[in-house]
Amino acid sequence: MTHDLTVRAPAKINLHLGVGRVRDDGFHPLDTVYQALSIYDDLSVGSAAEVRLSISVADYIDRAGVPDGEDNLVSRAVAAMARHHGRELPVDLVLDKSIPLAGGMAGGSADAAAALLAVDRWHDLRTSDDALLALAAGLGSDVPFSLVGGTARGVGRGEVVVPVEDTGAWWWVAVPSTEGLSTPTVYRHFDTMRPDAPEVPASAEPLLEALASGEPVRLARALHNDLQEPAIDLRPELGDLIVRGEAEGALRGIVSGSGPTVVFLCDSADGATATGRALAGAGHDVVLTATGPVAGVHVVS
């Protein structure tokens, strides 16, 4: 099978994640700042008589943890596009995953966004940007950002995304875990640990001011994640990892989203390389160096 189109989707991290008290609908109000990083999943497209999906993964990802068939967000995204356009959209899809699984880096959301763009381009549907964003929001809170990329502020459930001007070149080291951490579990633990959580989440304004400064040390000080405490309470080794990475030269370590991936902001490319090597030497089998911000989902071939 020849696949003539490939769409690339970046991982995301949350530079700021303010979480408010759970609402009556079961969702938490968020004020968050996303950044897209240069760790990617690729989705390749070819002709088919029906929708088909095959998946390959990097050696640090457990293939058994990636849903197949209609349970995969890629398949759900194709189905959403078909409903929107009122027609069948047969396509052969090959997903090559490198974004850590269940790691707080929105790998599934990135794949869904990639599928929306890939199917639109393959079938020349010319779906409007507003329609794509609405379909993305229906698939998950992080999916709209995966379309937008760069750096952006998210409010509501995180699905209302506004791009943020970010002229910095930020260097990161990401250390995924071989064992995922369920996002709903972390949010439930947040509710248990923070019964007094405010209705209005912590504002992202201090983080945005730090971003605008272009100063890595100032950004490091402003990083914030309300889900870090419950994630570490569930997985104490994440706290140990943060301490180790900062001791090895990182400006700041933080749990990515709901975890368990931990990311470290470094002062330069050399600093990221040195921190990554030190963490690998300390026994962490997978250490990924990345830059941000990068573009959202985009066609690469």
C-alpha positions as CSV (number, residue, x, y, z in Angstrom):
1,M,0.0,0.0,0.0
2,T,1.4,3.4,-1.0
3,H,0.7,6.2,1.4
4,D,1.0,9.5,-0.4
5,L,0.2,11.9,2.5
6,T,1.7,12.1,5.9
7,V,0.5,14.5,8.7
8,R,2.7,15.2,11.7
9,A,1.3,15.9,15.1
10,P,3.3,17.3,18.1
11,A,3.2,16.4,21.7
12,K,2.0,19.1,24.2
13,I,2.9,20.1,27.7
14,N,1.1,22.5,30.0
15,L,3.3,25.4,31.1
16,H,0.5,26.4,33.4
17,L,-2.4,24.3,34.5
18,G,-4.8,25.9,36.9
19,V,-7.7,23.6,38.0
20,G,-10.9,24.8,39.6
21,R,-13.4,22.9,41.6
22,V,-15.3,20.1,39.7
23,R,-18.5,21.4,38.1
24,D,-22.0,19.8,38.2
25,D,-21.3,18.4,34.8
26,G,-18.3,16.5,36.1
27,F,-15.7,18.7,34.3
28,H,-13.2,21.0,36.0
29,P,-12.8,24.6,34.8
30,L,-9.3,25.2,33.6
31,D,-6.9,28.1,32.8
32,T,-4.0,26.6,31.0
33,V,-1.1,27.4,28.7
34,Y,-0.2,24.8,26.2
35,Q,3.0,24.4,24.3
36,A,3.7,22.1,21.4
37,L,7.0,20.2,21.5
38,S,9.1,18.5,18.9
39,I,8.1,15.0,19.8
40,Y,5.8,13.7,17.1
41,D,3.3,11.1,16.0
42,D,3.0,10.6,12.2
43,L,-0.2,9.6,10.4
44,S,0.1,8.4,6.8
45,V,-2.8,8.1,4.5
46,G,-3.6,6.0,1.4
47,S,-6.6,4.8,-0.6
48,A,-9.0,2.2,0.7
49,A,-12.5,0.9,0.2
50,E,-13.2,1.4,3.9
51,V,-11.6,3.0,7.0
52,R,-8.6,1.0,8.0
53,L,-6.1,1.8,10.8
54,S,-2.8,0.1,11.6
55,I,-0.4,1.2,14.3
56,S,3.3,1.0,15.1
57,V,5.0,2.4,18.2
58,A,8.4,3.4,19.4
59,D,10.2,0.8,21.5
60,Y,9.4,2.7,24.7
61,I,5.6,2.5,24.2
62,D,3.5,-0.5,25.1
63,R,1.5,-1.3,22.0
64,A,-1.1,-3.1,24.1
65,G,-2.0,0.2,25.6
66,V,-3.0,1.8,22.3
67,P,-6.7,1.2,21.5
68,D,-7.6,-0.4,18.2
69,G,-10.6,0.0,15.9
70,E,-13.4,2.3,16.9
71,D,-11.9,2.9,20.3
72,N,-9.0,4.8,18.9
73,L,-9.3,8.5,18.6
74,V,-8.1,8.4,15.0
75,S,-11.1,6.3,14.1
76,R,-13.4,8.5,16.1
77,A,-12.1,11.6,14.3
78,V,-12.7,10.0,10.9
79,A,-16.2,9.1,11.9
80,A,-16.8,12.7,13.1
81,M,-15.7,14.0,9.8
82,A,-17.9,11.6,7.9
83,R,-21.0,12.7,10.0
84,H,-20.1,16.3,9.5
85,H,-19.9,16.0,5.7
86,G,-22.7,13.4,5.4
87,R,-20.7,10.9,3.4
88,E,-18.4,7.9,3.8
89,L,-14.7,8.8,3.9
90,P,-12.8,5.6,3.2
91,V,-9.1,5.8,4.0
92,D,-6.2,3.6,4.9
93,L,-4.3,5.0,7.9
94,V,-0.9,4.1,9.4
95,L,-0.2,5.6,12.7
96,D,3.5,5.7,13.9
97,K,3.6,6.7,17.5
98,S,6.5,8.3,19.4
99,I,4.6,10.5,21.9
100,P,4.6,8.7,25.3
101,L,1.3,6.9,26.0
102,A,-0.9,8.0,28.8
103,G,1.8,10.4,29.8
104,G,0.2,13.8,30.0
105,M,1.4,14.8,26.6
106,A,-1.9,14.5,24.7
107,G,-0.7,11.8,22.3
108,G,-4.2,10.5,21.6
109,S,-5.5,14.1,21.1
110,A,-2.6,14.8,18.7
111,D,-3.6,11.7,16.7
112,A,-7.2,12.8,16.5
113,A,-6.2,16.2,15.3
114,A,-3.9,14.6,12.7
115,A,-6.8,12.4,11.5
116,L,-9.1,15.4,11.1
117,L,-6.5,17.2,8.9
118,A,-5.4,14.1,7.0
119,V,-9.0,13.1,6.0
120,D,-9.8,16.7,5.1
121,R,-6.8,16.9,2.8
122,W,-7.1,13.4,1.4
123,H,-10.7,13.8,0.3
124,D,-10.3,17.5,-0.5
125,L,-13.2,18.4,1.8
126,R,-12.1,22.0,2.4
127,T,-13.5,22.0,5.9
128,S,-13.4,25.4,7.5
129,D,-11.1,26.1,10.4
130,D,-14.0,26.8,12.7
131,A,-15.7,23.5,11.8
132,L,-12.4,21.6,12.4
133,L,-12.0,23.3,15.8
134,A,-15.6,22.4,16.7
135,L,-15.1,18.8,15.7
136,A,-11.9,18.7,17.6
137,A,-13.6,20.0,20.8
138,G,-16.1,17.2,20.5
139,L,-13.4,14.6,20.5
140,G,-11.5,15.9,23.6
141,S,-10.4,19.0,25.5
142,D,-6.8,18.9,24.2
143,V,-7.6,18.2,20.5
144,P,-8.2,21.8,19.5
145,F,-4.8,22.8,20.7
146,S,-3.2,20.0,18.7
147,L,-4.7,21.7,15.6
148,V,-3.4,25.1,16.6
149,G,0.0,24.2,18.0
150,G,2.6,26.8,19.0
151,T,1.8,28.2,22.4
152,A,-1.8,28.9,23.4
153,R,-4.0,29.6,26.3
154,G,-6.9,27.3,26.9
155,V,-10.0,28.0,29.1
156,G,-13.3,26.3,29.8
157,R,-12.3,22.6,29.8
158,G,-9.2,23.7,28.0
159,E,-10.9,23.3,24.6
160,V,-11.4,27.1,24.0
161,V,-7.9,27.9,22.6
162,V,-6.4,31.3,21.9
163,P,-2.9,31.5,20.4
164,V,-0.2,33.3,22.4
165,E,2.7,35.2,20.9
166,D,5.8,33.3,21.9
167,T,9.1,34.3,20.4
168,G,11.2,32.2,22.8
169,A,13.1,29.1,21.8
170,W,12.6,26.8,24.9
171,W,14.6,23.6,25.5
172,W,13.1,20.7,27.3
173,V,14.0,17.2,28.5
174,A,11.1,14.8,28.8
175,V,11.3,11.6,30.8
176,P,8.3,9.3,30.2
177,S,7.3,6.4,32.4
178,T,6.7,2.8,31.2
179,E,3.6,2.8,33.3
180,G,0.8,5.2,32.4
181,L,-1.3,7.3,34.7
182,S,-5.0,7.7,34.1
183,T,-6.1,11.3,33.7
184,P,-9.5,10.7,35.4
185,T,-7.8,9.0,38.3
186,V,-5.5,12.1,38.8
187,Y,-8.5,14.5,38.6
188,R,-10.4,12.4,41.2
189,H,-7.4,12.4,43.5
190,F,-7.2,16.2,43.0
191,D,-10.8,16.4,44.2
192,T,-10.0,14.3,47.3
193,M,-6.9,16.3,48.1
194,R,-8.4,19.7,47.3
195,P,-12.0,19.8,48.5
196,D,-11.5,23.5,49.0
197,A,-10.3,24.1,45.4
198,P,-11.6,27.5,44.2
199,E,-14.3,27.7,41.6
200,V,-12.1,29.9,39.5
201,P,-8.8,28.3,38.6
202,A,-5.4,29.9,39.2
203,S,-4.8,32.5,36.5
204,A,-2.2,32.0,33.7
205,E,-1.3,35.7,33.6
206,P,2.0,35.3,35.6
207,L,3.1,32.6,33.2
208,L,2.2,34.6,30.2
209,E,4.2,37.5,31.5
210,A,7.2,35.2,32.0
211,L,6.8,33.9,28.5
212,A,6.8,37.4,27.1
213,S,10.1,38.1,28.9
214,G,12.0,35.5,26.9
215,E,14.0,34.6,30.0
216,P,14.3,30.9,30.8
217,V,14.9,31.5,34.5
218,R,11.8,33.6,34.8
219,L,9.7,31.1,32.9
220,A,11.0,28.3,35.1
221,R,9.9,30.1,38.2
222,A,6.4,30.6,36.7
223,L,5.7,27.0,35.7
224,H,2.6,25.8,37.5
225,N,0.5,22.6,37.6
226,D,-2.3,22.0,40.0
227,L,-2.3,18.3,39.1
228,Q,1.3,17.8,40.1
229,E,0.6,17.3,43.8
230,P,-2.0,14.5,43.3
231,A,0.1,12.9,40.6
232,I,3.1,12.7,42.9
233,D,0.9,11.5,45.7
234,L,-0.2,8.6,43.5
235,R,3.4,8.1,42.1
236,P,6.0,9.4,44.6
237,E,8.8,8.5,42.3
238,L,7.8,11.4,40.1
239,G,8.8,13.8,42.9
240,D,12.1,12.0,43.2
241,L,12.7,12.4,39.5
242,I,12.0,16.1,39.6
243,V,14.5,16.5,42.4
244,R,17.1,14.5,40.5
245,G,16.7,16.4,37.2
246,E,17.0,19.8,38.9
247,A,20.1,18.6,40.7
248,E,21.5,17.6,37.3
249,G,21.2,21.2,36.0
250,A,17.6,21.7,34.8
251,L,16.1,25.1,35.7
252,R,12.8,23.4,36.7
253,G,11.1,20.1,36.5
254,I,7.3,19.7,36.4
255,V,4.8,16.9,35.8
256,S,3.3,17.2,32.3
257,G,-0.4,17.6,32.6
258,S,-1.8,14.7,34.6
259,G,1.5,12.8,34.3
260,P,3.4,10.6,34.6
261,T,5.8,12.2,32.1
262,V,8.1,14.7,33.7
263,V,9.5,17.6,31.7
264,F,12.5,19.8,32.6
265,L,13.1,23.3,31.3
266,C,16.8,23.9,30.5
267,D,18.7,27.1,29.8
268,S,20.0,26.0,26.4
269,A,20.5,23.2,23.9
270,D,23.7,22.2,25.6
271,G,22.0,22.4,29.0
272,A,19.2,20.0,27.8
273,T,21.8,17.6,26.4
274,A,23.7,17.6,29.6
275,T,20.6,17.1,31.8
276,G,19.4,14.3,29.4
277,R,22.7,12.5,29.5
278,A,22.8,12.7,33.3
279,L,19.2,11.3,33.7
280,A,20.0,8.5,31.2
281,G,23.1,7.7,33.2
282,A,21.0,7.6,36.4
283,G,19.0,4.7,35.0
284,H,16.2,6.3,33.1
285,D,15.9,4.2,29.9
286,V,14.0,6.8,27.8
287,V,15.0,10.5,27.9
288,L,13.8,12.7,25.1
289,T,15.2,16.2,24.3
290,A,12.8,18.6,22.6
291,T,12.2,22.2,21.6
292,G,9.1,24.3,21.7
293,P,7.0,25.9,20.5
294,V,6.5,24.0,17.2
295,A,3.7,24.0,14.7
296,G,0.4,22.2,15.3
297,V,-0.6,19.3,13.0
298,H,0.7,19.8,9.5
299,V,1.3,18.0,6.3
300,V,4.9,16.8,5.9
301,S,4.6,14.8,2.6
